[in-house]
Amino acid sequence: MVISEFQEEIEDKGYECPNPEFEPISIEECRKLLFDCSNTDVDIKAVLIRHYEFQNQLLKFQIEEAKVEIEKNVYRTEVQTRVKALPSEEIADKVLRYERSIEKSIFQKIVMLKNLQGSRTA
């Protein structure tokens, strides 16, 4: 008998299920409810095992969701760290201008070197 069938059996006997969404209840509440329905210790044990198996599955699912969320947070943190490592627009412009001036200087030196080599061979 699954938990929902057990809930229906309890309600058929005139008892209202104290926790229709199967949120955790104390063992004493569960024991009292089951004894009120004329269940034996074996029945109680079986229901409790099913209840804890259900809770175990729910917790495993929540753990998996938490792991996925942790992975997302790690990725977000990595992206934020990389974004913060980028220079500001003003500094990037200065670096680009400096790079262009160095390139221009290198090309000028190459032209001068070719001119000097051309004048030596002539």
Residue pairs with C-beta under 8 A, 6 or more apart in sequence:
1 9
1 46
2 50
3 22
3 47
3 50
3 51
3 54
6 47
6 50
7 17
7 20
9 37
10 17
10 33
10 37
11 17
13 37
15 33
15 36
15 37
18 25
18 29
18 33
19 25
22 51
22 54
24 55
27 48
30 44
30 47
30 48
30 51
31 44
34 43
34 44
34 47
35 44
39 47
86 92
87 95
